[in-house]
């Protein structure tokens, strides 16, 4: 079984890669980080690719379609941008965010027939912020994820029937403790604590919570589940 994971260098992406390796998948991971990331299993076939560069991404995809058919595709790559009011953002910043969160993923989705094996599973990682229609401080992020979800659901219908029978579903993580929240400009540990106190389950999510739903969607027994949105957010 072969899997391709984008945004594989850290956080949820790296955790997914490592879990898939443990589950005996042959895993290919891509991210912008130049060297093989420290927290990523050495068994992951890692390639540094800036997916916001459509030419470089196309070159990488062309290399993949030559001799590989993936059983599982995880579209995890995404950036949050600065956590500040959208009126303070430059239009160029918003476009850069859409290049990663939306257009790069559309570029990959457009190549599914070449990349995937029959009855493959595709999981698009979105965000539970869409349930609350985002906020003024993450408008470009939530808007890009909303656009991605809309596109992914359309593609899910396109490839649902044989001969493809691809299972395309969306996972919306809630507040997940990846250790990366303090790296978002404008976001703070105080913001994280306040946000965590709103979760009905009484705890912040772990990467294992996301891995659990991905393992379910990757299993052939979920072959009648497609074009669905799953929130993994502790009841929010």
C-alpha positions in Angstrom: 0.0 0.0 0.0 1.3 3.4 -1.0 0.5 6.8 0.5 1.3 10.4 -0.4 1.1 13.1 2.3 1.6 16.8 1.7 2.7 19.1 4.5 4.7 16.2 5.9 7.5 18.1 7.8 5.8 18.6 11.1 2.6 18.7 13.2 -0.3 16.7 11.9 1.4 15.8 8.6 4.5 14.3 10.2 2.3 12.4 12.7 0.2 10.9 9.9 3.3 9.9 8.0 4.8 8.1 11.0 1.5 6.3 11.8 1.2 5.1 8.2 4.8 3.8 8.2 3.8 1.8 11.4 0.8 0.5 9.5 3.2 -0.9 6.8 2.4 1.8 4.1 5.1 2.9 1.8 4.9 6.6 2.5 5.9 9.5 0.3 5.9 12.9 2.0 6.5 16.4 0.7 6.9 19.8 2.4 9.0 23.0 1.9 11.6 22.0 4.6 14.9 21.4 2.7 16.3 18.5 4.7 14.5 15.3 6.0 12.6 16.7 9.0 13.9 15.6 12.4 10.5 14.2 13.7 9.7 12.4 10.5 10.4 8.6 10.2 13.5 7.8 8.1 11.3 5.3 6.2 9.3 8.1 4.6 10.4 8.9 1.1 10.7 12.7 1.7 11.0 15.4 -1.0 11.3 19.1 -0.5 8.8 20.8 -2.7 7.4 24.3 -2.5 3.8 23.5 -3.5 3.0 27.2 -3.9 5.2 27.1 -7.0 3.0 25.5 -9.6 5.9 24.7 -11.9 7.9 22.9 -9.2 4.8 21.0 -8.0 4.0 19.9 -11.6 7.6 18.6 -12.0 7.2 16.5 -8.8 3.8 15.2 -9.8 5.2 14.2 -13.2 7.8 12.2 -11.5 5.2 10.4 -9.4 2.9 9.4 -12.2 5.6 7.7 -14.1 5.6 4.5 -12.0 3.5 4.9 -8.9 -0.2 4.5 -8.0 -1.2 5.6 -4.6 -3.8 3.9 -2.4 -4.1 6.9 -0.1 -3.6 10.6 -0.6 -3.6 13.0 2.3 -3.9 16.7 1.3 -2.6 18.2 4.6 -0.4 21.1 3.5 -1.6 24.5 4.6 -0.5 27.8 6.2 -2.4 29.9 8.6 -0.9 33.3 7.8 -0.6 36.0 10.4 -3.2 36.0 13.2 -4.4 39.6 12.7 -7.3 41.6 11.4 -7.8 41.0 7.7 -7.9 44.8 7.1 -4.2 44.9 8.2 -3.2 42.2 5.7 -1.7 43.0 2.3 -3.5 41.5 -0.7 -0.2 39.8 -1.6 -0.3 38.0 1.7 -3.8 36.7 1.1 -2.9 35.5 -2.4 0.2 33.7 -1.0 -2.0 31.9 1.5 -4.5 30.8 -1.3 -1.6 29.6 -3.4 -0.8 27.0 -0.7 -4.2 26.2 0.8 -6.3 26.2 -2.4 -4.5 26.4 -5.7 -1.8 23.8 -5.0 -4.4 21.3 -3.8 -6.5 21.9 -6.9 -3.4 21.2 -9.0 -3.0 17.9 -7.2 -6.7 17.0 -7.4 -6.6 17.6 -11.1 -4.1 14.7 -11.5 -6.0 12.1 -9.5 -6.5 9.8 -12.5 -2.8 9.6 -13.0 -1.8 9.4 -9.3 -4.3 7.0 -7.7 -5.0 3.3 -7.8 -8.6 2.2 -8.3 -10.7 2.6 -5.1 -8.1 4.8 -3.5 -8.9 7.1 -0.6 -8.3 10.8 -0.5 -8.5 12.8 2.8 -8.5 16.6 2.6 -7.5 18.3 5.8 -9.6 21.4 6.4 -10.4 23.2 9.6 -13.3 23.2 12.1 -13.1 27.0 12.1 -15.5 26.8 9.1 -18.2 25.7 11.4 -18.0 29.1 13.0 -17.5 30.9 9.7 -14.0 31.9 10.7 -13.2 35.2 12.3 -11.9 38.7 11.3 -8.4 37.5 12.4 -8.3 34.4 10.2 -10.4 35.4 7.3 -8.0 34.4 4.5 -7.3 31.1 6.1 -11.0 30.1 6.6 -11.9 31.4 3.2 -9.2 29.4 1.5 -10.3 26.3 3.4 -13.9 26.9 2.4 -12.9 27.1 -1.2 -10.9 23.9 -0.9 -13.8 22.0 0.7 -16.2 23.1 -2.1 -13.8 22.0 -4.7 -13.0 18.7 -3.0 -16.7 17.8 -2.7 -17.2 18.5 -6.4 -14.3 16.2 -7.2 -15.7 13.6 -4.9 -18.8 13.4 -7.0 -16.8 13.3 -10.3 -14.8 10.3 -9.3 -17.2 8.3 -7.2 -18.2 5.8 -9.8 -16.2 3.1 -11.5 -13.7 2.8 -13.0 -12.2 5.1 -10.4 -14.4 4.8 -7.3 -12.1 7.2 -5.4 -13.3 7.9 -1.9 -12.8 11.7 -1.2 -13.6 13.0 2.2 -12.8 16.0 4.3 -11.6 16.1 7.9 -11.9 19.3 9.9 -9.5 19.2 12.9 -10.5 21.4 15.9 -7.9 22.7 18.3 -5.1 20.2 18.0 -1.9 20.3 20.2 0.8 20.1 17.6 3.2 22.4 19.5 3.2 24.8 16.6 0.6 27.3 17.8 3.2 29.7 19.2 4.8 29.9 15.8 1.8 31.7 14.3 2.6 35.5 14.3 0.1 37.3 16.5 -1.1 34.1 18.3 -0.2 33.5 21.9 -0.2 30.8 24.6 -3.0 32.9 26.2 -5.1 32.7 23.1 -4.5 28.9 22.9 -5.6 28.5 26.6 -8.8 30.6 26.1 -9.6 28.7 23.0 -9.1 25.3 24.7 -11.5 26.1 27.5 -14.4 26.2 25.0 -14.0 22.6 24.0 -17.0 20.5 25.3 -14.8 17.4 25.6 -12.7 19.2 28.2 -9.4 18.6 26.4 -7.4 19.8 23.5 -7.2 17.4 20.5 -4.1 15.2 19.9 -2.6 14.2 16.5 -3.7 10.7 17.3 -7.4 11.9 17.1 -6.8 12.8 13.5 -4.9 9.7 12.7 -7.8 7.6 14.0 -10.3 9.0 11.5 -7.7 8.8 8.7 -7.1 5.1 9.4 -10.9 4.6 9.3 -11.2 6.4 5.9 -8.2 4.6 4.5 -9.7 1.2 5.3 -11.5 -0.4 2.3 -14.4 -1.2 4.7 -15.3 2.6 4.4 -15.8 2.2 0.7 -19.4 3.6 0.8 -18.4 6.8 2.6 -17.4 9.5 0.2 -18.0 13.3 -0.2 -18.4 13.7 3.6 -17.1 16.2 6.1 -15.9 14.9 9.5 -15.3 17.3 12.4 -12.7 16.0 14.9 -13.1 18.8 17.4 -14.2 17.4 20.8 -17.9 18.2 20.4 -17.6 21.7 19.0 
